[in-house]
Amino acid sequence: MCIRDSTNAVGDGWTNDPYDVVLAERAPFKEVLYGRGAGNKGTSVAFLNALSSIIAVEGTLPVNLMFVTEGEEFVGSLNIPMMIDKYRHHLSKADAGISPGRCQSANGDVTFHLANKGNLHIELECSGDMWGKGPHGGPAHSSAACVVDHPVWRLIQALATMYDPEENRILVEGFYDGLLGPTDEDLELIDDLVERGLVPGGSGAAGIPHYIDGISGRELLIRYCFQPTMNINGLRAGYTGPGTLLWTLPNSARVTIDHRLPPNLEPPEIAKKIRTHLDKHGYSDISMKILMDVTANKLGVNDDIAQAGLRVIRDWADNPAIWPRQGASGPTGVFSKMLGIKVLGGTGMGFGSGHTGGDEFMVTEGDGKVGGLVELEQSLVDLMYSYAAYPNEYK
């Protein structure tokens, strides 16, 4: 069901109808496809097109495939474990996993991420009703703040016990237990990225003139790839509109926090440690809800599926940049953990953008550096044959 007047469903800033299919020039690209889902889901359709082309020419595929499709990634993928358990007798036959995606930037550079961090996304709430102090059932007038306890200040004080902004360190007891450092192979990849002058977000990342603690080079990339985060995603309390329309002492406050977790820092265990920390520091009344819980995906540069993907990338592009891990997350790690398989991310030649905002698009006809739909589908065909032949043909 589509609700055309709901901007929340598609984001703001659209100049094209997000529910229509619009093909148009977008410099420097000859043609792009606009529409909600074009940038983020377009590769899935391209993958199906690639498989149809193989079958049309050869009559069969070079590998056996099982398809898993879910639409809950942005709301936590909380049903993935249940789905894996239900169909484990089929899924356990898989040798590896593929999450089709593109690997080019807007200028044609090719970047390959071997793995990604896990994610624990939580919501904490402090309210007068749960606390037993402060306003109950609704806000009070702000003039009462000198005699009424304040749930918002209490939540802020609780947050202050969890993170030290001076040391840039998470203070939850045991949070870092089991954290793994980079391997020698990882450090080789890091050093190559340093030589290229790459930084998180791309070379010369817009809006990041200064990195934490003034770090740069090797230290910056190691921290980005191998350290966990505790990021305040949003704070909500009281009146947040313009001016001084309402003077309120809110009866509740909420904060959402996402944690990007490298391997060995499992989201359920981290959630328990946060709950224990809050209780120990006297904040047992603050509730905690888990919004997302996905484990990290591990993939080494010498794993078969990684080598199959790298062969394709190197056939299409000169000198691609290989990252040992990206800071973002996704449900692929759940498959890796529950099924014991390696999962390969994006290796398709193409580019798209805008899946969290307006005018989402996917390049359908490139500019000679960025691949269009044809190049994207061809590279996905190559991946099938590369994995089918590896390792017998290439080792």
N, C-alpha and C positions, 0 to 999 in steps of 0.2 A: 504494500500500500504506500503510495506517495502522497505527501501533503505539500502542495506546491507553495503555500504561503508560509511555510515553516523554515526560516533562515537557519535555525539551530541544526537542522538535519544536514545542511550542506555547507555551512560556513558563510561568512560575509564576503563582499567584494566581487561578486559575479557580474560580468558584463555580457555573458551568454546565459541562456536558459540552462540551468544545471541538469534539468531532466530531459533535455533534448540532446541530439547528436549533431555537433557543429564541426565541420571541417573548414579550416581557414589557415591562411599564412600567418606565421608568427616569426618574425625575423630573429635569428638568421635562418630559421627552418622554413622549407618550402611549404610544409603542411603539418598541422597538428590536429589532433582530435580533442575537442573540448567536451566536458560532461562529467557529472559526478560519478566517480569510479574509473574514469579513463586512465588517470595516472597511476592509481593504486591497484586496480584490478585488470587493466588492459593487458598486462603481461600474461595473466592466466588464460585469457582468450587466445593470445598469440601462441601460447604453449599448445593449446588444443588444435589450433590451425597447423602448427608444425607437425604434430602427430598425425593429423589427417593427411597432410602432404606425404609423409613417409608411407603411410598405408596405401595411398593412391598410386604411388610409384612402385613400391616394393611388395605390397600385399600384406605385410606384417611389420611389426616393430622389432628393432634389434634388442630390446629389453622388455621384460614383463613389468607392467605398471599397475599399481593400485592408487586410486584417487581419494584424497581426503579434502573436503572443502568445508570451511567454517567461516561464519561472518561475525565472530564475537571478539576479534583481536582488540579492537579499540575499547571494549568494555570488559576486558580481562581474560577471555578464553577460559572461563571457569569450568566449562563443560567438557573441555578436551580430555582430561583424565578419565572421566566417565565413558566417553566415546571410545577411547583406546581400550579400556577394560572390556567394553561390550564386544568389540571386534578384534580382540587380541589374537584370536585363533587365525585370523586372516593377516593382520598387520605384522605379526611376529615372523612371518615368512620373508619380510623385506630385508635386503642386504644393506640398503642405504636410503636416504631420503633426499628429495629435491624440493626446494621452495623457489619456484621460478621467479626471477626478478631481473631488473636491468642493472648494469654496472657502469654506465657512462655518466659523466657530468655534462653540464650544458655546453662546455667547450670541447667535449670529446674525450677528455681524459678518462682512463679506465681504472677503476678502483675495485679491488676484491677484498672482502672481509671474510676471514676464515671462520669466525665464530661471533657470538654476541653474548652480552651479559644477561643474567636473569633479572626479574623485576618483582619486587614486593611493593604494591601500592596500597596504602592504608588511609583510612579517615579516622581522625580523632575528634571527639566531641566533648566539650565541657558545658554542662547546663546547670542552672539553678535547681531544677527538679532532681537531677541525679546527684548533685553535690550536697543538697540539703541546705544550701545557703544561696544568697542572691535571689533575684526575682524568680517566681514560679509561674508557669503558664503563659508568660509573655513578658515584654520589656517593662521596665520602670522608667520614670522620668529621670533624666540625667542629673537633676539637682539632688537626687537621693544618693549619689555616689559617695558622699562623705559618711554615710551611715549604713549603706547596703553593700554586701560583698559582691565582687565583680567576676563573673565567669570568664570574661575575655582575658583579663589580666591573669587569671589562674591558668588558662591554657597557654598563654605566652610564657609564664614562669615554668610550666612543665616542659615546654619546648626548649627552654634555655638549659635544662638539665641534660638534654640529649645531644647537644652539639656545641663545640667550642669554636666560634668564628675566628678567634685569634690564632689558634693552632690549626684551624681547618681540619678538625678531627671529631669523629663520632664518639660520644661519651657513653653509649649504651654498653654495659658490662658484657664482655665476651663477643662483641659484634665482629671483631676481626679474627676470632679464633678459626684456624684452619685456612686462612687466606694464603693462596699460592702466588709465588712470584713468577716472573717470566723465565722460560727455559732458554737455553743457548740458541735454539732455533728462533724463538720469539725475539731475542735481542738482535739477531742478525736482521730480521725484518724491521725492527724498530730503527736500527742504525741506517738502513736503506731509506726509510721514510725521513729520517733527519737529514740525510744528504740531499734529498729532494726538496727540503724546506717545507714539508707538509705539517699541518697542525690540525687539531680537531675542528671539523666544520669546513675544511678546505684551506688551501693556501691563502693567507691574508683574510681569514674569516671575518666577515662584516660584523661589526658590533662587539668585537672582543679585542679591544686595544691592549688589554693587560690580563695576563693569566694569574691564577691564584698563587700567592707567595712570590710572584715575579718569576716563576719557573719558565723554562724554555727547553728546546731541544730534546735530548734523550729523556730527561726527567719528566718533562711535560707529557710525552707520549706514553711512557711507562705508567704514569699515574692515570692517564685517561683510559688505557687499555686494561689495567690490572688492579685498580683500586675501586672500592665500593663508593656509592654516593648516598647521601640522605638529603633529598631535595624537597623543599617546601613548594608544592605545586600550586596551592591556592589557600587563602585565608578568607573566611566569610563570617561576618558578625554584624548585627545591627544595620543601621541605615548607611548605604553606600552610594546614594545618589548625590547630585550636585547641591551646593549651598548648605544652608542650615535649616532645612525644612523640618526635620524631626530631631528632637533632643532625646536620645534614648540611652538607657543603661540596659544593654541586651541581656536576655535571659539565657542565651546560648552562643557558643562559638564553635566553628568547625575548621579543621585544617586537613588538607590532603597532602600526603607525603609519598613520593615514589623513591624507592631504593633500587639502584642498578647494582646487581650483585654478580661478581665473578664466580667461576666454578668453586665449589666447596662451601660457599656461603648460601645455604639452602633457604629459600623464602620462609617455609613454615618454622624453621628453627630461629630465624631472625625475628619473626613475628612474636614468638614466645619470649625472646630476650627483651624485646621492646615492652611487652606486657609486664614482664617481671621488673624491668627498670622503673616503669611508671608506678607500680605497686610499692616497690621498695622506697621510692622517694615521696610517698604519701599521696599519690594521684590515682588511687584505685577507682575513684568515681568517674574518671575520664574513660569513656567508652572507646573501643577500637574495632573498626570494621575493615575486613580485608576486601579490597576491590579488585586486586590482580595478584596472581601468584604463579609465576612461570620461572622455571629453572634455567640456568645458563646452558648454552649450546657449546659443546667442545668439538673442535675440528683442527687437526694438525695438518701442516703443509704437506706431509708425506702420506696422509691417508688417501686411500684409493679414490674416493669420490672427490677429494680436493684436487688431486693430480689430474683427474679427468676434466674438471672444470678449468684448471689452470692451462691445460693444453689448448682448450678452446679459446680462452682469452688471449693467449700468446699468439695463436694463429691469426686472430683478428686485429690485435693491437700491439704496437711496439712498447716494450718496457712498462707494463702495467704496475701500479702501486699495490702492494699486498700488505694488508693490515692483519696482525695476529688476532685482533678482536675489535669489534665496534662497541661503542658505549650504549647503543640502543638495545632493545629487547624484543622478543616475540615468542610465540608458542613452540618454535622448533625444538627448544631444549627439552620440552616435556616429552616429545617423541624420542629424543635421544636417550633420556633417562629411563623412561618406562619400557622402551623396546630394545635398548642397547645398540642403537644404530647411529651412524654419523649422518648429519644433515647438511647439505650444500645450499648456500644462498645464491644471490643473483649473479649470473654470468652472461646475461643477454645483452647484446649490443643495441643500446637505445637509451632514451632519456624521457622522463616525465616528471611533473611537479604539481604541487598545489593540493595534495590530498587532505590537508588540514585547513584550507582556506578557499578563496574564490578562484574561478577560472582554472580548475584542475584540467590538466592536459597530458597527452602522450604524443610524442613525435611520431608521425606516420610517414613523413618523407623528410629525410635529414638534409644536412648541408655539406656532405662529403666527409665530415669528421664524426658527427653524431649519426648513428644508425636510425633508419626509419623502421616501419613495420616489416618490410622484406628482410632487412638485415637482422632484426630481432628474431624473426622466425627461423631464419637460416642458422643463426648461432645456437638456437635451442635444438634444432635438428642435429647440429654438430655435437652437442653435449650428449645426446642419446647414443650416438655412435662412438664417441670418445669413451664413455663409461662401459659400453658393451665390449670394447676392445681392450680396455685396461684391466689387469696389468699385463696380460700375456703378450700383447703386441709391443708395449712401450717400456717394459722393465728390462 
